Amino acid sequence: MQNIASESTLLEQGIDMMLYGMGSVFVFLLALVVAISLLSKFIEKFFPEPLAPLVSVDPGVSVATAADPLTTKIIQAAIDQHRAR
């Protein structure tokens, strides 16, 4: 009878330790998520990223004329070779 009582006590202690360990890990991870969220909001509020400067595009210049003629010929030859397959 002594053996059954000690096994039951050991099983209860094991379950208690498991729940305590899992609970402490859960609380730690929850605190970590809260801390990261608060730090993220703090950084966004007091240290915002600078806005990128707007680039003005001259409407008279097209993108096609921005490449030199040699590059344009090479690209056209590659397209023609691809379509010929």
N, C-alpha and C positions, 0 to 999 in steps of 0.2 A: 504494500500500500504506500509506503514511503516513496517508492520509485515513481508511481503515477502522479503523486502530488508534486514532486519536484519537477517532473516533465511538464506538468500543467503550468507551474510557476515559471519555468524557463520559457515556455511558449508565450505566456503573457508578457514577460519581460522583453522577449524578442519583438513582439508586436508593438509594445510601447516604444522601444528604441527605434523601430522602423518608422512609426508615425512621428516621433519627435524629430528624427533626422529629415524625413521628407517635409515636415512642416517648417523646419528651420531653413531648408533649401528654398522652399516656396516663398517664405517671407523675405529671404535675402534677394531672390530674383525679382520679387515685386518691388522691393525698395530700390533695386538697381534700375528698373524700368521707370519708376517715378523720378529718380534722381536724374536720369538721362533726359527725360522729357522736360523737367524743370530747367536743366542746363541749356537745352536746345532753345527753349523759349527765351531764356535770359540772353543768350548769345544773339539770337535774331533781333531782340529788342534793342540791345545796347551796342552791338557790333554788326550792323546790317552790311550786306555785300554792296559794294559800290555799283551803281548802274553803269552798264556799258554805254559808251558814247554812241550817239546815233551817227551813222555814216550817211552822208548825203550823196546821192547818186545823181550824176548829171543825166537828165533824160535824153540828151543827144547822143550819148555813148551807149552802144549796145554791147552785150556780153560777147557776141560773136566776133566783134572787131578787137576785143581785148587780147585774143590769142594771135601769135605771129603767124604768118602764112605757112611756114614750114610745118608747124604743129598742126594747123588745120588740114594740110595735105596728108600728113601721117594719119591723123584720125579718120579722114575720109577714106584712105586706102584700107585701113583696118576694118571699117564698116563695110566697104565693098567686098573685101575678102570674106568676111563673116557671112554676108548675104549670098555669096556665090556658092557656099557649101550646099 
